[in-house]
Each structure stands twice: as structure tokens, then as C-alpha cells.
Amino acid sequence: MSIQQKTQTYPIRPAALPVGAVTAMGLAGAVIGGTVAAAKDLRQVKEGDMTREAAAGHILKEAVGTGLATAVGAVAGTFFRSSILGLAAMAAVGIGTKYIYDGVTGLAVIKAKAAKAAAKPAAKTTAKTETAKAPAKG
């Protein structure tokens, strides 16, 4: 549906955001989020507070989360005609998305650590049992 004025036709609703634009915004968000995480984590690796593997995992997690939040926020921002409302919607939805993403990935990390901690005593008990059963060399 369009509004016609003299010889010009103006669309009532703006065109949908192209998939390529959403992807580009998500990738830009991922690069920015990964860069910020890398700057922070490299200092911790240098000081010995974090391993390289842990830093790489954290950088990847932050890049994915920030890219996802940016893409979802960009889509949400297109639903408003006002640029101020669109920007506010983009920020609010992006923050909410990142908050949920961090919560979900945080729970996964906690569960993995709990499973790892539970497996350690079982492995130590098995090793002690096998050592006790082994015949003495002599």
C-alpha cells in the first residue's frame, strides 16, 4: 500500500531489512565483541591468570554473543519509523539478547565444570583401586 502525492509514490511502510545487511551487522558485532574480549583476555594471559585455550574459548563465546545480539537488535530497530525509537529498540533488544545468551552459556559452563569435578574423584578412586590390585614388582 502506498500514498500517492502528485507524481511521486511513497511507501507507507519501509522495506524489510535485507538478509545480507543483517548478516553484515552481525559480523561487524562479532568482530567488535571478539576484539574487546581479546584485548581484555590477552592481558590476563600475559599475567598468567588465564590459559591461552581459555582465552580463545572466551573470545569465541563473546564474538558469537555480540554478533547475535547485534543482528537481532538491528532487526528489532527496523520496526520503528523514528530513528530514535529504532535505536532504542535496537539497544534494548540487543542487551536482552546478550543477557539471555550469557545466562545460557554460563549455565552450560557451570554444568560442564560440575560434571568435570564429579568425574575427578571417580577417576582417582578407579586409579587407586587399579594400583592396589596390581601385583607388586620385585
Disulfide bonds with the S-S distance in Angstrom:
none
